[in-house]
Amino acid sequence: MELAEVGAGPLQKFALRDSSGQFRTTFSEQPNLNELREASQEYGDPLERINILDAGLVCSNCNTSLGDRFGANSDSDLLCWDCAMGQEAETDQRGVSQTTDPTKAVLSESALYHKNLCNYVINVATGCTHGCKFCYVPSTPNIKMRGEMLENQANVESGQREWGSYLLYRDDMPERLARILDRKQKWKKEQGGRGVVMISSGTDCYQDRRAAQITRGCVIELVKHNRPVRILTRSPAVVRDKDIFKAADGLVTVGSSIPCLDDEMVRSIEPGAPAPTTRLNALQELSDAGVPVYVSMSPTYPIQDKEEIRNLMEEFVSLDPDVIFHEPINPRGQNFDMTVRAAREAGQEELADELEKLKDRDHWVEYSLNQLEWVEEIGDELDLPIHLWPDKQLIKYLDGEKSEELRAQLETTTSPEDYPSPKRSA
């Protein structure tokens, strides 16, 4: 797909031309970023996209060439990098402060191969509007070490306390990724990571249309370069990209975090995220279409007994998932206190009380062991492929055979996924 200028003077228009040379649609003036990416999805083949930097477009603010980097404003008007960096953050109808992310990172090596997830990660934004209270991301260096940037760009005083209220987009990520993949010679492929690229580990890549468009472009580039992709999202909007997942022919697997199916309970500590029942429905739609899917059953709550865990896992059977990852919640850090408080403020008193009890180490160890054992046992009964994520601190607190068993699960056991598909993997 490419954008071409047709006509001259007052009759000049922009036209979208497909790979066969046929004009598919026209724009009376320079289209904005959303219009370009929506048109590309509507009129192009699944693995086609418009490269913004090759389209000869100019900044909507200063009328200069976009150069090597670009951003956009809240109206999706294209901005050169200088104008993108100079714009004031705007607050949208959700109350989210949004602007352009200045980060240079595109494709980052990741230690998540220890959890059998990936060797690389791509984050399409900084921040996340889902605002999950237990989220580990705001306590990582990606947020904690960027306090000055967050304050300057998005008026954020505390990256952790304000988690969920800011979002800095990386609009030019697909274009920059394409250049990196064109020249990248070496590709890591540890046993646990499988050479997989995860989108995203630090934000939700389908939380809104703008993030989803960035994600779609990145997935297209990775698949075109024959690189396997793992998508993790809480958003049912992921089904809009079913066409590229099917065209990827086994190179893309899509998963969602589904800790339980009590929508109100989940909403109390995942205030901005879509309901887990809608996530399950989205995975079912993708699975029915032949797209490989998986479930991140994480973090499960101390209020869930064995029967509730069983009922949840029975809902996963029809998905035919490649794997179900499982992890109990851990009670460390400021984010756990925020989780307890959020549950109580939402009227989920029983959940808040049970979470509070986890601050006692022995109680947390007992809860964690019970749930890990239940999930493994029920998985065997239902013939579901399970991969456990026992917390490192849990292993440290245990002695003897059980400690070694969990250590082996964490460090040496390979996820049972048949992924990526051998017919497409590099």
CORBELFEN-V692985 format. One line per field, one symbol per residue. ss: DSSP state (H for helix, E for strand, L for the rest). phi: phi as a letter, one per 30 degrees, with the letter a starting at -180 (. if undefined). burial: 1 if it has 24 or more other ideal C-beta (glycine too) atoms within 12 Angstrom, else 0. A space follows every 10 residues. Layout:
BEGIN
ss = ???
phi = ???
burial = ???
END
This chain:
BEGIN
ss = LEEEEELLHH HLEEEEELLL LLEEEEELLL LLHHHHHHHH HHHLLLLLLL LHHHLLLELL LLLLELLLLE EELLLLLEEE HHHHHHLLLE ELLLLLEEEE LLLLLLLEEL LHHHHLLLLE EELLEELLLL LLLLLLHHHL HHHHLLHHHH HHHHLLLLLL LLLLLEEEEL LLHHHHHHHH HHHLLLLLLL LLLLLLEEEL LLLLLLLLHH HHHHHHHHHH HHHHLLLLEE EELLLHHHHH HHHHHHHLLL LEEEEEELLL LLHHHHHHHL LLLLLHHHHH HHHHHHHHLL LEEEEEEEEE LLLLLHHHHH HHHHHHHHHL LLLEEEEELL LLLHHHHHHH HHHHHLLLHH HHHHHHHLLL HHHHHHHHHH HHHHHHHHHH HHLLLEEELL LHHHHHHLLH HHHHHHHHHH HLLLLLLLLL LLLLLL
phi = .bcbcbibhd cdbcbccddd jddcabbdbe dddddddddd ddccdeccad dddccidbdd ccicedidba bacdciddbd dddddcdddc cdddicdbac ddecdbccdb ddddcicacb bbcdacjadd heddededcc eecddceddd dddbhcdbed dcejcbacdc dceddddedd ddcdccbdad eddhidccbb ccacdbdadd dddddeddde ddddcicdbc cbaccddedd ceddddddhj dccbbbdbda cdedddddcb dccddddddd dddddddddi ddbbbcdacd cdddcddddd edddddeddh ddacdbaddc ccidddeddd ddddddicdd dddddedddd edddddedde dddddddded dchcdcbdcd dddddddcbi dddddddddd cbdceddcad eddbdd
burial = 1111100000 0001111000 0001101001 1111111111 1011011111 1110101111 0000010011 1111011111 1011101011 0000011111 1110111111 0111111111 1111111111 1111111111 0110010011 0011010011 0111111111 1111111101 1000001100 0111111111 1111111111 1111111111 1111111111 1111111111 1111111101 1111111111 1100111111 1111111111 1111111010 1111111111 1111000110 0110110011 1111111111 1000110111 0110000100 1101110100 0001101110 1111110110 0101111111 1001100100 0000010011 0011101011 100111
END
